[in-house]
Amino acid sequence: MLILPGGIKELILADAREFLASEEWYTFAGVPHRRGDICCTGQEPGTGKSLTIHALAGELGLEIYFISLAAPGIDDYTLGRLIRDTPSRCILLIETNHIEQLDPALIRPGRMDLKIQYGLATCEQLEQMFDRFYPFHEDYSAPASGATSPKQAEFAAAIPAGRYSIAPLQGYLLSSKNDPEGALEGIRAWMETQEKERRIWRN
């Protein structure tokens, strides 16, 4: 389930579609028909980078090829060969939690054209997530007008914005996927457990 801050998903998809539809222009202008995007975030995993790649590929009918730079045998020559062997109608995405560790030459404009910053769950994302999990519960889902329901707002207000990534929150809601009231009642206990685990990991 891909839930991004407002406008980000639309921006990524529109950019990719425009690129794929512009091959003739690139040829006429003498500009290489290639596109590079960076999916980056802080050190927290589970913010939606990989889901974005899968959703984009599914929407555009593209195959996915993953290359891990940490894999044995991956050097500059091998990486270059693998990239050259990809289909011409493709988009290169770099997924990283540490953009500061990448070679500036790799991410300069012309190689990486769109930088997408991922972060921890915002209030808007929390509201969207609750609505997506309970679309058939009239008292809990967003009204037809698109406004936020009281239960969506209650769920979002119970969780500090910018504290947790999307992935563990989705895992929590999955455990109560048929019980929205239980999800609301149990969120504080879930957060207490998360904070205890964080303290254990820090020690």
trRosetta pair geometry for C-beta under 8 A, 3 or more apart (Angstrom, degrees):
i j d omega theta_ij theta_ji phi_ij phi_ji
1 51 7.6 -25 74 -152 28 148
1 129 7.5 103 128 -128 134 81
1 132 6.1 133 -163 137 133 146
1 170 6.0 172 53 -127 121 137
2 9 6.8 119 131 -103 119 128
2 48 5.9 102 -141 -152 76 112
2 51 4.5 176 -90 141 92 120
2 52 6.3 122 -137 -80 131 54
2 55 4.8 -32 -21 -48 158 152
3 48 7.1 -127 58 -94 52 140
3 125 5.2 119 136 -153 111 90
3 128 5.1 162 -150 104 119 124
3 129 5.3 -68 -41 -74 177 84
3 132 6.8 -132 -78 -3 123 153
3 166 5.9 172 60 -136 103 138
4 8 4.2 -107 143 73 128 123
4 9 4.8 148 47 -45 128 91
4 48 6.0 -180 -80 130 87 162
4 52 7.3 61 -63 -89 134 109
4 118 7.9 -81 -126 -116 98 88
4 125 7.3 -48 -165 -102 10 112
5 8 5.2 75 66 -13 76 124
5 122 5.6 52 -95 21 103 143
5 124 6.1 80 -133 77 70 130
5 125 6.3 -61 -77 -54 60 104
6 124 5.9 -69 -26 162 101 155
7 10 5.6 -66 -151 46 43 111
7 11 5.8 49 153 -29 76 106
8 11 5.6 -54 -148 32 30 114
8 12 6.5 27 157 -17 64 105
8 116 6.8 103 -166 -150 109 106
9 12 6.0 -55 -150 35 30 109
9 13 6.3 22 157 -13 65 111
9 52 7.8 -146 -110 -123 78 93
9 55 7.7 -46 -142 120 109 147
10 13 6.0 -60 -144 42 29 107
10 14 6.0 27 160 -18 66 111
11 14 6.1 -59 -142 39 24 107
11 15 6.2 24 159 -20 62 111
12 15 5.9 -60 -150 36 25 111
12 16 6.4 21 156 -16 63 109
12 37 7.4 80 -137 -154 94 161
12 52 6.6 -62 164 -167 172 116
12 56 6.4 -86 141 -91 118 122
12 114 7.5 149 -113 136 68 147
12 116 6.5 21 -85 -92 114 143
13 16 5.8 -57 -147 38 30 109
13 17 6.2 27 157 -17 66 108
13 56 6.8 -157 -93 -117 72 82
13 59 6.2 -49 -126 119 114 159
14 17 5.9 -56 -144 39 29 109
14 18 6.2 30 158 -20 64 108
15 18 6.0 -57 -148 36 26 110
15 19 6.5 27 154 -20 62 108
15 35 7.9 158 148 -169 96 142
15 37 7.6 111 111 -85 138 130
15 114 5.7 62 168 -70 163 160
16 19 5.7 -56 -150 35 31 112
16 20 6.4 24 157 -15 66 108
16 35 7.4 161 -117 111 61 157
16 56 6.0 141 -41 -161 170 114
16 60 6.0 -90 136 -68 128 147
16 91 5.8 -46 -129 -63 101 160
17 20 6.0 -58 -145 39 30 106
17 21 6.2 19 160 -12 65 114
17 60 7.1 -154 -82 -103 72 108
18 21 6.0 -66 -146 43 27 105
18 22 6.1 23 158 -26 64 120
19 22 5.9 -71 -147 32 26 112
19 35 4.5 1 -155 -54 156 152
19 91 6.9 93 93 -92 148 109
20 23 7.4 -11 -176 -37 37 96
20 60 6.7 159 -31 -157 163 126
20 89 6.4 61 -137 -162 95 96
20 91 7.9 -66 -62 -49 97 107
22 25 4.5 -45 -172 39 87 118
22 26 5.9 92 127 -26 89 94
22 33 7.6 -178 98 -131 80 101
23 26 5.7 -55 -150 35 34 112
23 27 6.4 34 153 -19 67 106
23 33 5.1 36 -129 -135 72 152
23 89 7.6 -48 -74 -99 136 89
24 27 5.7 -55 -151 36 32 112
24 28 6.3 30 153 -18 66 108
25 28 5.7 -57 -147 39 31 110
25 29 6.0 18 159 -9 68 113
26 29 6.0 -64 -142 46 26 103
26 31 4.9 -96 -150 76 75 88
26 32 7.0 -31 178 117 120 16
26 33 3.9 125 102 -83 158 86
27 30 7.7 30 177 -69 28 33
27 33 6.9 -13 -51 -45 72 122
33 88 7.0 45 88 174 117 97
34 92 7.1 11 -178 5 101 113
35 91 5.0 -32 82 -125 109 84
35 92 7.0 171 90 30 53 74
35 113 6.0 -70 -152 29 72 133
35 114 7.8 11 -180 7 100 108
36 91 7.6 162 -94 -173 29 68
36 92 4.7 -23 -108 76 79 104
36 93 7.5 162 -160 -87 56 32
36 94 7.1 26 -176 -10 101 101
36 111 5.2 -12 38 152 157 51
36 112 4.2 -85 116 -99 115 49
36 113 5.8 119 60 3 68 79
36 114 7.9 178 100 30 49 71
37 91 6.6 13 7 168 109 112
37 92 7.4 164 26 90 63 54
37 93 4.9 -18 71 -110 93 80
37 94 7.4 -166 95 25 47 70
37 112 6.7 108 -119 -157 10 80
37 113 6.8 -47 -79 58 60 74
37 114 4.5 -20 -116 68 91 98
37 115 7.5 176 -163 -82 64 26
37 116 6.3 27 174 -8 109 110
38 93 7.4 155 -98 -161 20 63
38 94 4.9 -21 -115 64 72 102
38 96 7.1 -32 -166 27 97 106
38 99 6.7 73 169 -114 138 120
38 107 6.1 32 -69 -135 144 113
38 112 4.9 35 -36 -169 105 135
38 114 7.3 -170 26 93 67 52
38 115 4.8 -8 59 -118 111 69
38 116 6.6 -176 88 27 57 71
39 49 4.1 130 143 -144 128 98
39 52 6.0 172 -116 65 140 140
39 53 7.1 -95 -18 -50 159 97
39 93 5.8 29 -10 178 108 111
39 94 6.9 -174 29 86 69 48
39 95 4.7 -12 69 -106 111 71
39 96 7.5 141 82 23 63 58
39 116 5.2 -17 -109 68 58 114
39 118 6.6 29 -179 -20 81 122
40 49 7.8 67 -65 -104 14 131
40 94 7.8 9 -60 104 92 92
40 95 7.8 175 -77 -153 49 38
40 96 5.2 -10 -110 69 87 86
40 97 7.4 151 -156 -105 66 19
40 99 4.4 18 -143 -55 149 122
40 115 6.6 -24 24 -165 118 90
40 116 7.0 143 26 75 66 59
40 117 6.2 -30 78 -108 85 54
40 118 6.8 -178 92 20 32 87
41 44 6.6 -85 139 62 122 76
41 47 4.8 141 -116 47 161 153
41 49 6.5 -120 -12 -50 120 119
41 97 5.8 -33 70 -121 85 65
41 117 6.9 118 -97 -170 53 55
41 118 3.8 -47 -81 74 111 94
41 119 6.3 178 -143 -76 95 37
42 97 6.9 3 119 -166 28 83
42 119 6.8 53 -1 -121 105 68
42 120 7.8 -29 38 -31 126 89
43 97 5.4 79 -124 164 40 118
43 98 7.2 36 -94 -71 78 84
44 47 6.3 90 101 -47 96 112
44 97 7.6 -179 46 -142 30 119
44 120 6.0 17 79 -74 161 95
44 165 5.1 -180 149 -56 117 121
45 97 6.8 -53 -78 -83 70 139
45 165 6.7 -130 95 25 40 176
45 167 7.1 -21 122 21 80 148
46 165 3.8 113 92 116 101 139
46 166 6.1 -160 149 58 84 66
46 167 2.9 -96 -156 15 114 129
46 168 6.3 48 154 -16 164 76
47 118 4.0 128 123 150 129 120
47 119 6.4 161 -147 73 139 9
47 120 6.8 -86 -106 -83 109 37
47 165 4.9 -92 -73 -144 67 110
47 166 6.1 102 -137 12 35 99
47 167 7.6 -66 -44 -14 27 98
48 51 4.9 -64 -154 50 64 116
48 52 5.7 76 146 -36 85 96
48 118 5.8 -167 56 -138 91 132
48 166 5.6 39 -50 35 99 146
49 52 5.9 -55 -158 25 28 113
49 53 7.1 25 150 -16 61 102
49 95 4.7 122 155 -143 130 109
49 118 5.7 -113 -62 -9 86 160
50 53 5.7 -51 -157 31 39 113
50 54 6.6 33 151 -13 69 105
50 95 6.6 53 -72 -139 67 160
51 54 5.8 -57 -148 40 36 108
51 55 6.0 33 155 -18 69 109
52 55 5.8 -58 -143 40 28 109
52 56 6.0 28 158 -20 65 109
52 116 7.4 180 173 119 170 158
53 56 5.9 -56 -145 36 26 110
53 57 6.3 24 158 -16 62 109
53 64 6.4 94 150 -127 107 125
53 93 5.7 -161 -102 73 105 154
53 95 7.0 -59 -42 -61 135 130
54 57 5.9 -56 -146 38 29 110
54 58 6.3 28 156 -18 64 109
54 64 6.9 -23 -99 -65 60 156
55 58 5.8 -58 -148 38 29 111
55 59 6.2 28 156 -19 65 109
56 59 5.9 -57 -146 37 28 110
56 60 6.2 0 164 4 65 115
56 62 7.5 -19 125 45 80 122
56 91 7.5 -75 143 66 135 143
56 93 7.9 117 61 -47 153 150
57 60 6.4 -73 -140 51 24 93
57 61 7.8 -109 172 70 55 5
57 62 4.6 -103 -139 73 73 87
57 63 6.9 4 -161 174 123 5
57 64 4.9 -47 -89 -59 167 98
58 61 7.8 28 -173 -69 24 36
62 89 7.5 -142 -111 123 105 91
62 90 6.6 130 -157 -119 128 68
62 91 7.2 16 177 20 175 95
63 87 7.6 95 43 7 112 132
65 82 7.8 -175 150 171 133 105
65 86 6.2 -146 40 -110 152 106
67 71 7.5 -107 -174 16 60 132
67 74 7.1 134 178 -123 98 136
67 79 6.8 119 161 -127 147 82
67 82 5.8 121 -97 126 142 152
68 71 4.3 105 79 -33 99 100
68 74 7.1 -151 93 -26 59 159
69 74 5.6 -156 -147 122 41 145
69 79 7.2 17 -111 -94 85 133
70 74 7.4 34 49 45 10 136
71 74 4.8 85 68 -20 85 123
73 78 6.3 110 145 -74 79 173
74 78 5.5 -131 -135 86 45 130
74 79 5.9 64 -172 -61 90 93
75 78 5.2 89 46 15 66 102
75 79 6.9 -130 96 -6 29 94
76 79 5.9 -58 -144 39 27 111
76 80 6.2 28 158 -20 63 109
77 80 5.9 -59 -152 36 27 111
77 81 6.4 25 154 -18 64 107
78 81 5.7 -56 -149 36 32 111
78 82 6.3 31 155 -20 66 106
79 82 5.8 -55 -148 36 30 111
79 83 6.4 27 156 -16 65 107
80 83 5.9 -58 -148 37 30 108
80 84 6.3 29 155 -19 65 108
81 84 5.7 -56 -148 36 31 111
81 85 6.4 26 155 -19 64 110
82 85 5.8 -62 -150 37 30 109
82 86 7.3 46 150 -39 61 92
83 86 5.9 -36 -161 2 39 115
83 92 7.0 20 -138 -104 108 136
86 90 5.0 -86 149 49 117 165
86 92 7.6 130 69 -79 167 94
87 90 5.0 123 73 -38 81 114
94 102 7.4 67 159 -112 148 152
94 106 7.7 105 -90 146 162 115
94 107 7.3 -103 54 -95 158 98
94 112 6.6 -49 18 -105 126 127
96 99 5.4 126 96 -74 128 61
96 101 7.6 -154 -174 56 133 98
96 102 6.4 -72 -91 -49 176 121
98 101 4.3 22 130 10 114 118
98 102 7.6 151 108 -27 72 79
99 102 5.7 -42 -162 12 49 116
99 107 7.1 79 -164 -95 97 171
102 106 5.4 -105 170 68 105 128
102 107 5.4 73 115 -24 135 126
103 106 4.4 91 71 -7 91 107
103 107 7.5 153 83 2 54 85
104 107 6.4 -77 -147 50 36 89
104 108 6.3 59 156 -60 72 91
105 108 6.0 -27 -144 -12 31 118
105 111 7.9 62 154 8 53 159
106 111 6.4 -135 177 123 36 150
106 112 7.3 45 134 -22 64 120
107 111 6.6 -130 -124 87 14 113
107 112 4.5 -25 -149 25 62 144
107 115 7.9 60 -176 -89 114 111
108 111 5.6 66 62 25 69 111
108 112 7.1 118 56 33 25 88
109 112 7.3 -78 -96 70 31 61
109 113 6.6 70 -147 -109 68 57
110 113 7.3 90 -55 -77 12 86
112 115 6.8 62 143 -72 113 81
119 122 7.4 62 87 -47 112 92
119 162 6.8 -26 152 -121 117 82
120 161 7.8 135 108 166 99 52
120 162 4.7 97 78 -151 117 41
120 163 6.2 175 153 43 145 17
120 164 6.1 131 -165 72 110 20
120 165 5.5 -89 -121 -80 72 55
121 125 4.7 -132 -155 88 79 128
121 126 5.5 93 155 -59 121 85
121 129 7.5 -27 -144 -16 132 143
121 159 7.3 -7 94 127 128 134
121 161 7.0 -118 106 -143 68 58
121 162 7.4 -140 67 -63 48 25
121 163 7.6 -40 52 51 90 61
121 164 5.7 -10 21 81 116 74
121 165 6.5 130 -27 -154 89 19
121 166 5.4 129 -77 -74 104 65
121 169 6.1 18 -41 -3 160 155
122 125 4.8 99 51 7 74 101
122 126 7.1 -133 97 -6 41 87
122 161 5.4 27 -148 -156 44 112
122 162 7.0 30 -94 -55 57 73
123 126 5.7 -54 -150 34 32 113
123 127 6.6 32 153 -18 65 104
123 156 4.8 80 -159 177 74 124
123 157 7.9 39 -136 -73 109 49
123 161 4.7 -47 -46 -86 79 128
124 127 5.9 -56 -152 35 31 110
124 128 6.4 30 152 -17 65 107
124 156 8.0 57 -53 -131 15 145
125 128 5.6 -54 -146 38 34 112
125 129 6.1 38 155 -25 67 106
125 166 6.6 -87 162 -92 134 106
126 129 5.7 -51 -146 32 29 113
126 130 6.6 29 156 -18 62 104
126 155 6.2 -165 157 119 102 94
126 156 3.9 134 98 -111 122 82
126 159 5.7 -175 -125 62 148 129
126 161 7.3 -114 -10 -98 131 78
126 169 7.4 -93 -114 -175 81 158
127 130 6.1 -56 -151 34 30 108
127 131 6.5 26 153 -15 64 109
127 142 7.9 75 162 -75 99 113
127 148 5.4 -45 -160 -128 141 117
127 152 4.3 63 -149 167 83 111
127 153 6.8 15 -106 -76 112 47
127 155 7.2 143 -99 73 49 104
127 156 4.7 -21 -58 -52 79 138
128 131 5.8 -61 -152 39 31 110
128 132 6.2 30 154 -21 68 109
129 132 5.7 -55 -146 35 30 111
129 133 6.5 24 158 -17 64 108
129 166 7.1 -172 -86 -144 137 92
129 169 6.4 28 154 125 166 123
129 170 6.8 -116 -153 -83 124 77
129 173 6.8 -169 154 -23 106 161
130 133 6.1 -60 -150 36 29 108
130 134 6.5 -22 167 24 65 109
130 140 7.2 -115 158 169 100 98
130 151 6.9 -158 153 125 136 87
130 152 4.8 167 80 -120 129 69
130 155 4.3 133 -81 62 149 160
130 156 7.2 -110 -4 -44 134 82
130 173 7.5 -151 -103 -113 55 140
130 180 7.6 88 -169 -143 92 108
130 183 7.7 166 -128 117 93 140
131 134 6.9 -87 -142 58 24 75
131 135 6.6 57 165 -86 66 71
131 140 7.9 180 -107 135 50 75
131 141 5.3 90 -145 -145 76 68
131 142 4.6 6 -124 -18 137 101
131 149 7.3 136 -92 17 99 113
131 152 5.6 6 -54 -98 93 127
132 135 6.7 -6 -146 -49 26 102
133 173 4.8 -90 -104 164 162 133
133 177 6.1 -122 -169 -131 101 72
133 180 7.4 145 108 -97 105 93
133 183 7.6 105 113 -79 147 173
134 137 4.3 -36 176 30 106 119
134 140 4.3 -30 122 107 143 129
134 141 5.5 -149 109 -65 79 84
134 151 7.9 -58 80 115 148 138
134 180 4.5 40 -98 -80 154 129
135 141 5.0 82 -136 -112 36 143
136 141 7.2 86 -4 -31 15 143
137 140 4.0 12 102 35 117 115
137 141 5.9 137 66 -22 66 93
137 180 5.3 -163 81 -5 170 144
138 141 6.7 -57 -124 35 21 99
139 149 7.6 136 163 -179 39 137
139 151 6.5 89 135 -26 74 139
140 149 6.5 130 179 107 22 153
140 151 4.4 -71 -129 87 64 158
140 152 7.5 119 178 -48 60 71
140 180 4.3 -10 -115 153 166 167
141 149 6.3 110 103 -19 22 151
141 152 7.9 53 -149 -52 23 111
142 146 6.5 14 155 -146 127 27
142 147 6.7 174 -165 78 91 42
142 148 6.3 -55 -116 -118 98 33
142 149 5.3 -141 -101 -21 40 98
142 152 6.3 22 -74 -35 80 152
143 146 7.4 -55 82 11 72 22
143 147 5.5 3 48 52 110 92
143 149 6.2 134 -24 -79 77 89
148 152 4.9 -126 -169 84 86 129
148 153 5.3 96 138 -56 123 95
149 152 4.6 100 55 2 79 103
149 153 7.1 -149 93 -3 43 86
150 153 5.7 -59 -150 40 33 111
150 154 6.2 38 151 -25 67 105
151 154 5.4 -46 -143 32 35 116
151 155 6.5 37 156 -19 64 101
151 180 6.8 38 169 155 144 128
151 184 6.8 -89 -157 -73 92 140
152 155 5.9 -57 -154 34 30 109
152 156 6.4 22 154 -12 65 109
153 156 5.8 -58 -144 41 31 108
153 157 6.0 31 157 -21 67 111
154 157 5.9 -57 -143 37 26 110
154 158 6.5 29 157 -26 61 107
154 184 6.1 19 117 -138 121 125
155 158 6.0 -59 -155 27 28 112
155 159 7.1 1 159 -1 62 110
155 183 7.3 4 -112 123 120 107
155 184 6.0 -96 -83 -102 83 85
155 187 6.9 151 -142 -57 73 160
156 159 6.5 -76 -155 44 32 96
156 161 7.7 24 -179 -73 89 94
158 184 7.3 150 -14 -154 158 69
158 187 5.0 81 123 96 140 140
158 188 6.6 -98 -175 -61 115 82
159 163 6.7 -147 171 50 81 121
159 164 6.7 -66 -174 25 121 121
159 169 7.4 47 -141 -114 163 127
159 187 6.5 -87 -62 171 97 130
159 191 6.9 -174 -115 -80 78 132
160 163 4.0 72 84 -27 103 137
164 168 5.9 -99 -175 67 115 114
164 169 5.6 119 118 -49 129 105
164 191 7.9 -112 -46 -115 137 88
164 194 6.8 -21 -99 178 122 162
165 168 6.3 86 66 15 81 92
165 169 7.4 -156 97 0 43 98
166 169 5.8 -76 -156 45 35 111
166 170 6.0 34 156 -23 75 109
167 170 5.9 -57 -150 34 28 110
167 171 6.6 30 153 -20 63 105
168 171 5.2 -49 -149 34 39 118
168 172 6.5 44 151 -22 67 99
168 194 7.0 109 146 -110 149 126
169 172 5.6 -47 -151 31 35 113
169 173 6.5 30 153 -13 65 104
170 173 5.8 -56 -146 40 34 107
170 174 6.3 43 152 -28 66 103
171 174 5.6 -49 -149 27 31 117
171 175 7.1 33 153 -21 60 100
172 175 6.0 -57 -165 27 35 111
172 176 7.4 -7 152 15 65 104
172 183 7.4 113 136 -143 92 93
172 186 7.9 -168 -177 107 107 110
172 187 7.3 85 153 -114 144 72
172 190 5.2 64 -131 -159 135 157
173 176 6.1 -77 -153 56 41 87
173 177 6.5 78 146 -84 72 67
173 183 5.7 36 -122 -133 70 138
174 177 5.4 -2 -147 -51 39 111
176 179 4.5 -86 -166 68 86 94
176 180 7.2 129 138 -87 108 24
176 182 4.7 -154 -142 93 126 106
176 183 3.9 173 97 -68 144 87
176 186 6.7 171 -56 40 148 135
179 182 3.6 11 137 24 121 123
179 183 6.3 146 101 -23 74 81
180 183 5.4 -50 -150 31 37 115
180 184 6.6 36 153 -17 66 101
181 184 5.7 -52 -153 35 36 111
181 185 6.3 30 151 -15 67 109
182 185 5.6 -57 -142 41 33 108
182 186 5.8 16 164 -9 69 116
183 186 6.3 -66 -137 44 23 100
183 187 6.6 45 161 -55 61 95
184 187 6.3 -36 -152 -8 27 115
186 189 5.3 -60 -163 45 65 111
186 190 5.8 69 140 -28 86 103
187 190 5.4 -54 -148 36 35 115
187 191 6.4 35 155 -20 68 103
188 191 5.7 -52 -148 35 33 110
188 192 6.5 38 151 -21 64 102
189 192 5.6 -50 -150 32 34 114
189 193 6.6 37 151 -19 64 102
190 193 5.7 -55 -155 35 33 112
190 194 6.5 35 149 -20 66 105
191 194 5.4 -51 -148 35 37 115
191 195 6.4 35 155 -19 67 104
192 195 5.9 -55 -148 36 31 109
192 196 6.5 33 152 -20 64 105
193 196 5.7 -54 -149 34 32 112
193 197 6.4 31 154 -18 65 106
194 197 5.8 -57 -151 36 30 110
194 198 6.5 33 151 -22 65 104
195 198 5.5 -49 -148 32 35 114
195 199 6.6 36 153 -20 64 101
196 199 5.8 -54 -153 34 32 110
196 200 6.5 33 150 -20 65 104
197 200 5.6 -52 -149 34 35 113
197 201 6.4 33 154 -18 67 105
198 201 5.8 -55 -148 38 32 109
198 202 6.3 32 154 -21 65 106
199 202 5.7 -54 -148 35 32 112
199 203 6.4 21 157 -11 65 109
200 203 6.1 -66 -151 42 29 103
